[in-house]
Amino acid sequence: MDFKNIQLLDNKQLNINEKGVLLTLINLASNDRVVKNYSLIELSNIMSVTKPTLIKVLNNLEEKGFIEKIKCEGRYAKNCYKICV
């Protein structure tokens, strides 16, 4: 775990679910800091949270500026998540 991830754990702006989801997204992100090719069901299984909880947490993280939801390319494009921290 790098220093930036440790700082996220100490961030008072995030609740425990938001910290867990954000750290998992950081670990899943490619070199361009974008999480690609995961459905919400796949992400919720990886993170051991329900799909509604994941959606709420992702929306909270986006509102707080920690991630940005972007459309991925492809015919059946899934949302991608750009890490902004």
C-alpha positions in Angstrom: 0.0 0.0 0.0 1.5 3.3 -1.0 1.4 6.6 0.9 -1.5 8.0 -1.0 -3.7 5.0 -0.1 -2.8 5.5 3.6 -3.9 9.1 3.3 -7.2 8.0 1.9 -7.7 5.7 5.0 -7.3 8.8 7.2 -9.7 11.0 5.1 -12.6 12.1 7.3 -14.7 13.0 4.3 -15.2 9.3 3.4 -17.2 6.7 5.3 -15.9 3.1 5.6 -17.8 1.9 2.5 -16.5 4.7 0.4 -12.9 4.0 1.6 -13.2 0.4 0.8 -14.8 0.9 -2.7 -12.3 3.6 -3.6 -9.2 1.6 -2.5 -10.6 -1.4 -4.5 -11.1 0.8 -7.6 -7.6 2.1 -7.3 -6.3 -1.5 -7.2 -8.4 -2.5 -10.2 -7.4 0.6 -12.3 -5.2 0.4 -15.3 -2.1 2.6 -15.8 -4.3 5.4 -17.0 -6.2 5.3 -13.6 -9.4 4.0 -15.2 -11.3 1.0 -14.1 -12.6 -0.7 -17.2 -14.6 -3.9 -18.2 -16.4 -4.6 -15.0 -20.1 -4.7 -14.6 -21.8 -3.4 -11.4 -22.5 -7.0 -10.5 -18.9 -8.0 -11.0 -17.7 -5.0 -8.9 -20.2 -5.7 -6.2 -19.0 -9.3 -5.9 -15.4 -8.2 -5.8 -16.1 -5.7 -3.1 -18.6 -7.9 -1.2 -21.3 -5.3 -1.2 -24.8 -5.3 -2.6 -25.4 -3.7 -6.0 -27.6 -0.9 -4.6 -24.9 -0.1 -2.0 -22.2 0.0 -4.7 -24.3 2.3 -6.8 -24.9 4.7 -3.8 -21.2 4.6 -2.9 -20.1 5.2 -6.5 -22.5 8.2 -6.7 -21.2 9.6 -3.4 -17.5 9.2 -4.6 -18.4 11.0 -7.8 -20.2 13.8 -6.0 -17.2 14.2 -3.7 -14.8 14.4 -6.7 -12.8 11.2 -6.0 -13.9 9.4 -9.2 -15.4 10.3 -12.5 -17.9 8.1 -14.3 -17.1 7.9 -18.0 -18.5 5.8 -20.9 -16.3 3.1 -22.2 -16.0 2.3 -25.8 -17.8 -0.6 -27.5 -21.2 -1.7 -28.5 -22.2 -2.9 -25.1 -20.3 -0.3 -23.2 -20.2 -0.5 -19.5 -19.4 2.5 -17.3 -15.7 3.1 -16.5 -14.5 4.9 -13.5 -11.6 7.3 -13.6 -9.7 7.8 -10.3 -9.3 11.5 -9.6 -7.1 11.3 -6.5 
